[in-house]
Amino acid sequence: MMEVGCPNCGNRYRLPAPPLRNPAFHCLACDTRFSIHTAPVVDPPAAAPRTGSAAIIPGEEAPTSVATAPLATPPVRLWPWLMALLLIVAAIGGWLNRQAWAHAPLLQSLEAWWAPQRSIGWGITATEPQWITRRDAPPLLAIGLQLHNKVMFDRPPPPLLLITHRRGARKPGDAQLVTLHHQPSLTQLEQPDWHPPEADRTPIAAGGERDYTVVLDHPPDLLESVELTLN
């Protein structure tokens, strides 16, 4: 073990072994390059060197001395904590306003697209039932309604249930699927040979409305009220 001193600043370096050839040294303190013959060789003191240590690598003409330095402290990154805080605040806000979000067109559209068999995102407005008398034929019961497609894509009308309530009946009313038609005229309904046409399954535009008519050609006896609901 030996020590080599820089001829410019006097900074000393400890060598693990005597040099094999005539190597060059690089002082980390003053950036001076010097050889072993120009630098003063000093005896190793009892205490540790002041600045650092250096090593000679055989086969290289100008090995560089390595000095000890304190490790740099990594910077503190705040953006992950800010993102986590924003997500928590958004989750709390969504939970507190879940009723309003449930009727949002975007969420209803996603839910209706994911589960098309469910009647999601429809608005229905029905008029009062109207009895239609016919000559030489039993009367008809006609109900006008308007369907509103609240989602963001076109789709056919949903299935509707017609619930009839009899006068004086204690059990729940009878429910049946109804067929939607374009609104026929009163003259057409009064004809004794009128028969319900095919169901209208034409898609309703996104955010659009369409008027329909539900006709009962065999209404039950003692009918008190009717109710239209989404299936």
JOKA-V102488 format. One line per field, one symbol per residue. phi: phi as a letter, one per 20 degrees, with the letter a starting at -180 (. if undefined). psi: psi as a letter, one per 30 degrees, with the letter a starting at -180 (. if undefined). burial: b if it has 16 or more other C-alpha atoms within 10 Angstrom, else e. A space follows every 10 residues. Layout:
phi->???
psi->???
burial->???
This chain:
phi->.bccdffedn fdcedfbffe ccfdccefec medbdffeef edffffefff dacccddfnd ecfdfddfbf fffffeeeff ffffffffff ffffffdfff ffdfgfffff ffffcffeed mddccdeffc edecflbffd ddcebcddee edbfaffefd dddddefnee efffdbfdde cfffffffff ffefcffffe dffeffmecb eccdcdecff flfdbcbdbf e
psi->klkkkkfefg kkkkkflkke bilkljkfeg hkkllfffkk klkklellle eallkkjkfk eilkkkkkkk kkkkkkkfee eeeeeeeeee eeeeefheee ffgkeeeeee eeeeiffkik gkkkjklkkk kjkkkhllll jkkklkkjjf aglkllllkk kjkkklkgkf lllkkkklkk lljlleeeff kfgkkkalkj gkkklkgllk klkkkjfikl lhkellkklk .
burial->eebbbbbeee bbbbbeeeee eebbbbbbee eeebbbeeee eeebeeeeee ebbbbbeeee ebbbbeeeee eeeeeeeeee eeeeeeeeee eeeeeeeeee eeeeeeebbe bbbeeeeeeb bbeeebeebe ebebeeeebb bbbbbebbbb bbeebebbeb bbbbbbeeee eebebeebbb beeeeeeebb eeeeeeeeee eeebbeeeee bbbbbbbeee eeeeebebee e
